[in-house]
């Protein structure tokens, strides 16, 4: 069983919540979300907000808070082989009330189909708030170019 090691990023000014499925091995190693250099999350969200790509954990945290973005993952703990979403078993979801009780979240987004699957199975029945699924920024989603991702992700700019 692997336990999610990264605290959520949010404050009382967060307006949107972006949820991944579970942090990759690289993200767990660096201790922050979307830590693999090939993941396009930071490039996509920086492009959406027309700003430079943050390159340190502190700059990434500041970016999220400055733009009203909360980030966490659907899964609190699970069995997983490496970073393979398809290997995820025995899921325990994160308690999103930690964020939802403190921030006025207008919209919840999930980053990719795996996050959507586990959100709909474990979280939606508890909180009753649907999430909008965005195409995954993972390098495994190679069919989506940066340009296509940015166009789809533009909806986070609310």
MIDOSE-1310 file (N, C-alpha, C; in nm, 2 decimals, decimal comma, always signed):
residues 158
xxxx	+0,08/-0,12/+0,00/+0,00/+0,00/+0,00/+0,09/+0,12/+0,00; +0,06/+0,22/-0,09/+0,14/+0,34/-0,10/+0,05/+0,45/-0,05; +0,10/+0,53/+0,04/+0,02/+0,64/+0,09/+0,06/+0,77/+0,03; -0,04/+0,85/-0,01/-0,01/+0,98/-0,08/+0,07/+1,07/+0,02
xxxx	+0,19/+1,11/-0,03/+0,28/+1,19/+0,06/+0,27/+1,34/+0,05; +0,19/+1,39/-0,04/+0,19/+1,54/-0,07/+0,06/+1,60/-0,02; +0,08/+1,71/+0,06/-0,03/+1,79/+0,11/-0,10/+1,86/+0,00; -0,23/+1,88/+0,01/-0,30/+1,96/-0,09/-0,25/+2,11/-0,09
xxxx	-0,26/+2,17/-0,21/-0,22/+2,31/-0,21/-0,35/+2,39/-0,24; -0,39/+2,48/-0,14/-0,51/+2,56/-0,15/-0,50/+2,67/-0,04; -0,59/+2,77/-0,06/-0,61/+2,86/+0,05/-0,76/+2,91/+0,04; -0,80/+3,00/+0,12/-0,94/+3,04/+0,12/-0,98/+3,11/-0,01
xxxx	-0,88/+3,15/-0,09/-0,91/+3,22/-0,22/-0,91/+3,13/-0,33; -0,89/+3,00/-0,31/-0,90/+2,90/-0,42/-1,04/+2,89/-0,48; -1,05/+2,90/-0,61/-1,18/+2,90/-0,67/-1,20/+2,77/-0,76; -1,10/+2,71/-0,80/-1,11/+2,59/-0,87/-1,02/+2,48/-0,81
xxxx	-1,06/+2,36/-0,82/-0,99/+2,24/-0,77/-0,96/+2,15/-0,88; -0,83/+2,12/-0,90/-0,78/+2,03/-1,00/-0,73/+1,90/-0,93; -0,79/+1,79/-0,97/-0,75/+1,66/-0,90/-0,69/+1,57/-1,00; -0,57/+1,52/-0,97/-0,51/+1,41/-1,04/-0,56/+1,28/-0,98
xxxx	-0,51/+1,17/-1,03/-0,54/+1,04/-0,97/-0,46/+1,01/-0,85; -0,33/+0,99/-0,87/-0,23/+0,96/-0,76/-0,09/+1,00/-0,81; -0,01/+1,06/-0,72/+0,12/+1,11/-0,77/+0,21/+1,00/-0,83; +0,28/+1,04/-0,93/+0,38/+0,94/-1,00/+0,49/+0,92/-0,90
xxxx	+0,57/+0,82/-0,93/+0,69/+0,79/-0,86/+0,78/+0,92/-0,85; +0,80/+0,99/-0,96/+0,88/+1,11/-0,96/+0,82/+1,22/-0,87; +0,69/+1,24/-0,88/+0,62/+1,34/-0,80/+0,64/+1,30/-0,65; +0,63/+1,18/-0,62/+0,65/+1,13/-0,48/+0,79/+1,16/-0,43
xxxx	+0,89/+1,14/-0,52/+1,03/+1,16/-0,49/+1,06/+1,31/-0,47; +1,00/+1,40/-0,55/+1,03/+1,54/-0,54/+0,94/+1,61/-0,44; +0,83/+1,54/-0,40/+0,74/+1,59/-0,30/+0,65/+1,70/-0,34; +0,61/+1,70/-0,47/+0,52/+1,80/-0,52/+0,45/+1,74/-0,65
xxxx	+0,34/+1,80/-0,68/+0,25/+1,76/-0,79/+0,32/+1,78/-0,92; +0,29/+1,68/-1,01/+0,34/+1,69/-1,15/+0,49/+1,71/-1,16; +0,56/+1,63/-1,08/+0,71/+1,65/-1,07/+0,79/+1,59/-1,18; +0,73/+1,50/-1,26/+0,80/+1,45/-1,38/+0,82/+1,55/-1,48
xxxx	+0,94/+1,57/-1,53/+0,97/+1,68/-1,63/+0,89/+1,66/-1,76; +0,85/+1,54/-1,79/+0,77/+1,51/-1,91/+0,62/+1,54/-1,90; +0,57/+1,56/-1,77/+0,43/+1,59/-1,75/+0,41/+1,74/-1,79; +0,31/+1,76/-1,87/+0,29/+1,89/-1,93/+0,20/+1,98/-1,85
xxxx	+0,16/+1,94/-1,73/+0,07/+2,02/-1,64/+0,12/+2,17/-1,63; +0,24/+2,19/-1,58/+0,29/+2,32/-1,55/+0,30/+2,41/-1,68; +0,34/+2,35/-1,79/+0,34/+2,43/-1,92/+0,20/+2,46/-1,96; +0,11/+2,37/-1,95/-0,03/+2,40/-1,99/-0,09/+2,51/-1,91
xxxx	-0,09/+2,49/-1,78/-0,16/+2,59/-1,69/-0,09/+2,73/-1,70; +0,04/+2,73/-1,71/+0,11/+2,86/-1,73/+0,07/+2,93/-1,86; +0,06/+2,85/-1,97/+0,02/+2,90/-2,10/-0,13/+2,96/-2,09; -0,21/+2,88/-2,02/-0,35/+2,93/-2,01/-0,36/+3,06/-1,94
xxxx	-0,27/+3,09/-1,84/-0,27/+3,21/-1,77/-0,17/+3,31/-1,82; -0,11/+3,28/-1,93/-0,02/+3,37/-2,00/+0,10/+3,42/-1,91; +0,16/+3,32/-1,85/+0,27/+3,36/-1,76/+0,38/+3,25/-1,78; +0,50/+3,28/-1,72/+0,61/+3,19/-1,73/+0,59/+3,06/-1,65
xxxx	+0,65/+2,96/-1,70/+0,63/+2,83/-1,64/+0,71/+2,83/-1,51; +0,64/+2,80/-1,39/+0,72/+2,80/-1,27/+0,81/+2,68/-1,26; +0,93/+2,70/-1,21/+1,04/+2,60/-1,22/+1,09/+2,55/-1,08; +1,03/+2,60/-0,98/+1,07/+2,55/-0,84/+0,94/+2,51/-0,77
xxxx	+0,95/+2,43/-0,67/+0,83/+2,40/-0,59/+0,76/+2,52/-0,53; +0,84/+2,61/-0,48/+0,79/+2,74/-0,42/+0,72/+2,82/-0,53; +0,78/+2,83/-0,64/+0,72/+2,91/-0,75/+0,59/+2,84/-0,80; +0,59/+2,71/-0,80/+0,46/+2,64/-0,84/+0,35/+2,66/-0,74
xxxx	+0,39/+2,65/-0,61/+0,29/+2,67/-0,51/+0,23/+2,81/-0,51; +0,32/+2,91/-0,53/+0,28/+3,05/-0,54/+0,19/+3,07/-0,66; +0,23/+3,01/-0,78/+0,15/+3,02/-0,90/+0,00/+2,97/-0,87; -0,01/+2,86/-0,81/-0,14/+2,80/-0,79/-0,22/+2,89/-0,70
xxxx	-0,16/+2,94/-0,59/-0,24/+3,03/-0,50/-0,27/+3,16/-0,56; -0,18/+3,22/-0,64/-0,20/+3,35/-0,70/-0,32/+3,34/-0,80; -0,34/+3,22/-0,87/-0,44/+3,21/-0,97/-0,57/+3,14/-0,91; -0,58/+3,12/-0,78/-0,70/+3,06/-0,72/-0,72/+2,92/-0,75
xxxx	-0,61/+2,84/-0,77/-0,61/+2,70/-0,81/-0,57/+2,62/-0,69; -0,66/+2,52/-0,65/-0,63/+2,42/-0,55/-0,59/+2,29/-0,63; -0,49/+2,22/-0,58/-0,45/+2,10/-0,65/-0,43/+1,99/-0,54; -0,49/+1,87/-0,57/-0,47/+1,75/-0,49/-0,49/+1,64/-0,58
xxxx	-0,51/+1,52/-0,52/-0,54/+1,40/-0,60/-0,66/+1,33/-0,54; -0,73/+1,25/-0,62/-0,85/+1,18/-0,58/-0,81/+1,07/-0,48; -0,70/+1,00/-0,50/-0,66/+0,89/-0,42/-0,57/+0,92/-0,30; -0,60/+0,87/-0,18/-0,52/+0,89/-0,06/-0,42/+0,78/-0,05
xxxx	-0,46/+0,66/-0,08/-0,37/+0,55/-0,07/-0,42/+0,44/-0,17; -0,33/+0,36/-0,22/-0,36/+0,25/-0,31/-0,24/+0,16/-0,32; -0,27/+0,05/-0,39/-0,16/-0,04/-0,44/-0,14/+0,00/-0,58; -0,01/+0,03/-0,61/+0,03/+0,07/-0,75/+0,17/+0,02/-0,78
xxxx	+0,18/-0,02/-0,91/+0,32/-0,06/-0,96/+0,38/+0,06/-1,03; +0,48/+0,12/-0,97/+0,55/+0,23/-1,03/+0,45/+0,35/-1,04; +0,43/+0,40/-1,16/+0,34/+0,51/-1,18/+0,22/+0,47/-1,27; +0,20/+0,34/-1,29/+0,11/+0,29/-1,38/-0,04/+0,30/-1,33
xxxx	-0,12/+0,39/-1,39/-0,26/+0,40/-1,35/-0,33/+0,27/-1,36; -0,30/+0,19/-1,46/-0,38/+0,07/-1,48/-0,35/-0,03/-1,37; -0,25/-0,01/-1,29/-0,22/-0,11/-1,19/-0,28/-0,07/-1,05; -0,35/+0,04/-1,05/-0,41/+0,09/-0,92/-0,51/-0,01/-0,87
xxxx	-0,50/-0,04/-0,74/-0,59/-0,14/-0,67/-0,61/-0,09/-0,53; -0,72/-0,13/-0,47/-0,75/-0,11/-0,33/-0,74/+0,04/-0,29; -0,82/+0,12/-0,36/-0,82/+0,26/-0,35/-0,89/+0,31/-0,22; -0,83/+0,41/-0,15/-0,89/+0,49/-0,05/-0,89/+0,63/-0,10
xxxx	-1,00/+0,70/-0,10/-1,00/+0,84/-0,16/-0,96/+0,94/-0,05; -0,91/+1,05/-0,10/-0,88/+1,17/-0,02/-1,01/+1,23/+0,03; -1,00/+1,29/+0,15/-1,12/+1,36/+0,20/-1,12/+1,51/+0,15; -1,19/+1,53/+0,05/-1,19/+1,67/-0,01/-1,25/+1,77/+0,08
xxxx	-1,32/+1,73/+0,18/-1,38/+1,84/+0,27/-1,27/+1,93/+0,33; -1,15/+1,88/+0,34/-1,04/+1,96/+0,39/-1,03/+2,09/+0,30; -1,05/+2,07/+0,17/-1,05/+2,19/+0,08/-1,18/+2,26/+0,07; -1,29/+2,18/+0,05/-1,42/+2,23/+0,02/-1,48/+2,31/+0,14
xxxx	-1,44/+2,28/+0,26/-1,49/+2,35/+0,38/-1,42/+2,48/+0,40; -1,30/+2,50/+0,34/-1,23/+2,62/+0,36/-1,22/+2,72/+0,24; -1,24/+2,66/+0,12/-1,23/+2,75/+0,00/-1,37/+2,74/-0,07; -1,40/+2,85/-0,14/-1,52/+2,86/-0,22/-1,50/+2,81/-0,36
xxxx	-1,49/+2,68/-0,37/-1,45/+2,61/-0,50/-1,58/+2,62/-0,59; -1,56/+2,69/-0,70/-1,66/+2,71/-0,80/-1,68/+2,59/-0,90; -1,56/+2,52/-0,93/-1,56/+2,41/-1,02/-1,45/+2,31/-0,98; -1,48/+2,18/-1,00/-1,39/+2,08/-0,98/-1,35/+2,02/-1,11
xxxx	-1,22/+2,00/-1,14/-1,17/+1,94/-1,26/-1,09/+1,82/-1,22; -1,09/+1,72/-1,31/-1,01/+1,61/-1,30/-0,91/+1,60/-1,42; -0,79/+1,57/-1,39/-0,68/+1,56/-1,49/-0,68/+1,42/-1,55; -0,76/+1,39/-1,65/-0,75/+1,27/-1,72/-0,86/+1,17/-1,67
xxxx	-0,87/+1,06/-1,75/-0,98/+0,96/-1,74/-0,96/+0,88/-1,61; -0,84/+0,85/-1,57/-0,82/+0,77/-1,44/-0,87/+0,85/-1,32; -0,83/+0,98/-1,31/-0,88/+1,06/-1,21/-1,04/+1,07/-1,21; -1,09/+1,08/-1,33/-1,24/+1,08/-1,34/-1,30/+0,95/-1,29
xxxx	-1,24/+0,84/-1,33/-1,30/+0,71/-1,29/-1,31/+0,70/-1,14; -1,20/+0,73/-1,07/-1,19/+0,72/-0,93/-1,27/+0,83/-0,86; -1,28/+0,94/-0,91/-1,36/+1,05/-0,86/-1,51/+1,01/-0,86; -1,55/+0,96/-0,98/-1,69/+0,92/-1,00/-1,73/+0,81/-0,91
xxxx	-1,64/+0,72/-0,89/-1,66/+0,60/-0,81/-1,66/+0,63/-0,66; -1,57/+0,70/-0,61/-1,55/+0,72/-0,46/-1,59/+0,86/-0,41; -1,57/+0,96/-0,49/-1,59/+1,10/-0,43/-1,73/+1,15/-0,47; -1,77/+1,14/-0,59/-1,90/+1,20/-0,63/-2,02/+1,15/-0,54
xxxx	-2,02/+1,02/-0,51/-2,14/+0,98/-0,42/-2,13/+1,05/-0,28; -2,01/+1,09/-0,24/-2,00/+1,15/-0,10/-2,04/+1,30/-0,10; -1,99/+1,37/-0,21/-2,01/+1,51/-0,21/-2,12/+1,56/-0,31; -2,15/+1,48/-0,40/-2,26/+1,52/-0,50/-2,22/+1,63/-0,59
xxxx	-2,10/+1,65/-0,61/-2,05/+1,76/-0,70/-1,98/+1,70/-0,82; -2,04/+1,70/-0,94/-1,97/+1,65/-1,06/-1,84/+1,72/-1,09; -1,74/+1,65/-1,15/-1,62/+1,71/-1,19/-1,61/+1,71/-1,34; -1,55/+1,81/-1,40/-1,53/+1,82/-1,54/-1,40/+1,75/-1,57
xxxx	-1,40/+1,66/-1,66/-1,28/+1,58/-1,70/-1,20/+1,66/-1,81; -1,08/+1,69/-1,78/-0,99/+1,75/-1,88/-0,89/+1,64/-1,93; -0,84/+1,66/-2,06/-0,75/+1,56/-2,11/-0,62/+1,56/-2,02; -0,57/+1,44/-2,00/-0,45/+1,42/-1,91/-0,33/+1,50/-1,97
xxxx	-0,26/+1,56/-1,88/-0,13/+1,62/-1,91/-0,01/+1,53/-1,91; -0,04/+1,40/-1,88/+0,06/+1,30/-1,87/+0,13/+1,28/-2,00; +0,26/+1,24/-2,00/+0,33/+1,21/-2,13/+0,27/+1,09/-2,19; +0,20/+1,00/-2,11/+0,13/+0,88/-2,17/+0,02/+0,92/-2,27
xxxx	-0,03/+1,05/-2,25/-0,14/+1,10/-2,34/-0,08/+1,17/-2,46; +0,01/+1,09/-2,53/+0,09/+1,15/-2,64/+0,00/+1,20/-2,76; -0,12/+1,15/-2,77/-0,21/+1,20/-2,88/-0,25/+1,34/-2,87; -0,23/+1,40/-2,75/-0,27/+1,54/-2,73/-0,15/+1,63/-2,73
xxxx	-0,14/+1,72/-2,83/-0,03/+1,82/-2,83/-0,05/+1,92/-2,72; +0,06/+2,00/-2,70/+0,05/+2,11/-2,60/-0,07/+2,20/-2,64; -0,07/+2,23/-2,77/-0,17/+2,33/-2,82/-0,31/+2,28/-2,80; -0,34/+2,15/-2,82/-0,47/+2,09/-2,80/-0,50/+2,09/-2,65
xxxx	-0,40/+2,06/-2,57/-0,42/+2,06/-2,42/-0,46/+2,20/-2,37; -0,39/+2,30/-2,42/-0,41/+2,44/-2,37/-0,55/+2,48/-2,41; -0,60/+2,45/-2,53/-0,73/+2,48/-2,58/-0,84/+2,42/-2,48; -0,82/+2,29/-2,45/-0,91/+2,22/-2,36/-0,91/+2,27/-2,22
xxxx	-0,79/+2,30/-2,18/-0,77/+2,34/-2,04/-0,80/+2,49/-2,01; -0,83/+2,56/-2,12/-0,86/+2,71/-2,10/-0,99/+2,73/-2,01; -1,07/+2,62/-2,00/-1,19/+2,63/-1,92/-1,16/+2,66/-1,77; -1,04/+2,63/-1,73/-1,00/+2,65/-1,59/-0,99/+2,80/-1,55
xx	-0,99/+2,88/-1,65/-0,97/+3,03/-1,63/-1,10/+3,09/-1,61; -1,15/+3,07/-1,48/-1,28/+3,13/-1,45/-1,27/+3,24/-1,35
